[in-house]
């Protein structure tokens, strides 16, 4: 018996390739979600075109039109709540969120980050990882899906896709490879949530009624 579709809202700021991966998985009936809205803080985000092509509801809440981060987050919170999602999916949403906003959605908000967290939080992860590789301090790069908490890129990690760094890699080749893995592990984490198998309890990820001591590892290089 098919499970009911999980109502979600997706937040974007840019190209929306992870949004597209979620749309594609849903259209193939591989992901039981109902995308109730795609919301962007940037009116020129290319991901809005992807959403429109898929016939999805889109909204723009332009952060530049607000006097403070708190005012923007309050508007965003109400915008999201109007669609009554059970999960909020950050898909390249490039805004620092206030504690009040995060706590309002705690346990119901996921993010994907292009590094093997807790390493390389923040921006420019590919260049920073490659510099560390050349210094001999890291050998792998990858992507992580985590629950969003008030710590930037610091929420409990659900699943990671590691990949070995090649000596001839550039930030661009690393970014392209990692992005392919993002498109696989993000729908997987959303699927677990939709199936009722994934939850955040306190600061602990639970999957299939087991507390995860380490993230699930997606074997990207050998898939």
N, C-alpha and C positions, 0 to 999 in steps of 0.2 A: 504494500500500500504506500503510495507516494506521500512524503511528508509535506505539510503545508509550506507554502513559500514564505521565506523570511523577509519581512519588509525592511529595506535598507535605504539609507541616504548616503551618497558618495560626495565627498568634498575634494575639489581639485583647484589647482592654480595654474597649470600649464598644459602640456601636450596631451596628457590623459591616456598614456599607453596602458597603464594598469587598469584604468577604467575600461578600456577596450577589451582587455583580457577578461574582465568580469562580465562585460556585455556578451562576449563571444561564448563564454562558458554557460551563461544563462540561456542564450538562444539555442545552444546545443542540448539543453536540458541536463547539463552536467552540474549545474549549480541552482538549487531551488531557492532563488531569491526573487523578490519583487522590488525593482529599483524604482522607488517612489519619486526620487528627485536627484538631480546632479546640481550641486551648488558650487559656484566659484566665487572667489574674492577678487577675481580679475575679469573684466568684461571681454578682454581679448584672448582669453585662454582657448587654445585650440581644442582642448577636450570638450568644450561646449558644442563644437561642430560634430564631434563623434556622438555625443548624446543626442543631438538633434537628428542625426541620420538614423539613429536607432529608435526614434520616436519617443524619447524620454522627456519628462518634464525638466526644464532647466530654470535656474534662478541665479542672478548675480547679486551678491551683497558686497559691494565695492568697499574695501577697507579704507581707501583713501578719502571716503566721504564721511568718516567718523573722526571725532576729536581725540579719541583715546582708544587704546586696545580694549579696555573694559566695555566701552560703548559698542564697539564692533562685535565683541563676543556676545554681548547681550542680544544684539540683533540677530546674530547667527544662531544663537541658541533658540530663539523664538522661531526663526525660519525653519530650523530642523524639526522642532517639536510640532509644527503645523502638519508635518507628514507622518507623525507617529511611528517612526522607525523603531525596530528592536535592536538595530546595529547601525553604527555610523562608521563608514569606511573612509579613511584618509588616504587618498591616492595622489600623492604629489601635492599635498596641500601645504603651502610654504608660509605658514603663519605660526608664531609662538602663541599658544593658547593660555589664557589665564587659569588660575587654580579653580575659580568658581565654575568656569565652563567645563573643565575636565571633570571635576567632582560631580557635576550635574549628570554627566554621561558615563561615569566610572563603571567599568565592566562591560560597557556596550560600545566601545570605540577601539578600533584597530588602526595600526599604522604599519607601513612598510618602509624599511630604511636600508640604503645600499651600503651596508657593512656588516661584519659579523659582530654585532653588539655583544658586550659593552664597548668594544673597540671602535674608535672613530665615530663618535657621536657628532651631530651637527653637519656642516656643509663640506663640500670638496672632498668627499670620502675617497674617491678613486685616486686622485693625485696624492693625497696624504698616505694612503695605503701603499702606493707604488714607491713613494719616497722611503717608507719604512722597510719595504722589501729590499731596496737597494742598500739600505743600511744593515740588512741581515737580521732584522728584528721580527719580521712576519714572513710567512710563506703562502698564506691563503687570504682570499678576499671573499666577498659573497653578499648575501642579502638576509635580512631578518624581518619577520613579522612579529609584532609585539602589541600587547594591550597598552593603551595610552594612559599614562599617569601624569602627575604634576611635574615629574622630572623629565626634562627634555631628552627624548630618545632613551629614557631610562626605565620604561615599563617592562614587566616580565615578558621574556621572549618565548614565543610559542613554537616557531619553526624557523630553521635556517637552511640556506643552500650555500655551502662553501665551494670554492673552486680554487685550484692551484694557480698561482701567478706565474706567467711565463716570462723569461728574461727579456723577450722582445715586446712585452705588453706596453701599451701607452694608456694614459687615462681614458682615452676614447675607446680602445679595444676592451679594456676592463669594464667600462660603463655598459657597452653593448652586450657583453657576455652576461654580466650580472642582471641586466634588465630582462633578458630571456628567462632567467631563473625566477625573478620577481613575478613574472607572468604565470608561473607554475605554482609557486608556494602561496601567493596571496589568495587565489581561488580555493586552494586546499584548506587554509585556515578558516575562511568564510564558510566553507562547506561543513567543517566540524562544528562551527557555531550554529549553523542552520539546523544541523542534525541533533542539536542538544548535547553534543559530546564535549564541548569546550566551554569553560567558564573561568572567570577570575574570582578567587576567593581570598580576601585580604590582599596580599601582594604575591599570591601563588597561583600559577596556572594549573588547572585541573583538566585532564583529557581522559575520557573514558573512565571517570571516577578514580583516576590515579593522579596524585600530585607529581608534576614533572620536576625532577631534580636538575635536569638539563633540557634544553630545547630539543624537539624532534629534528633530526638531521635528514634533509633531502639530499640524496646522493646525485648531485647535478651532473658530475663528470661521467658517471657510469649509467645514467638513466637511458 
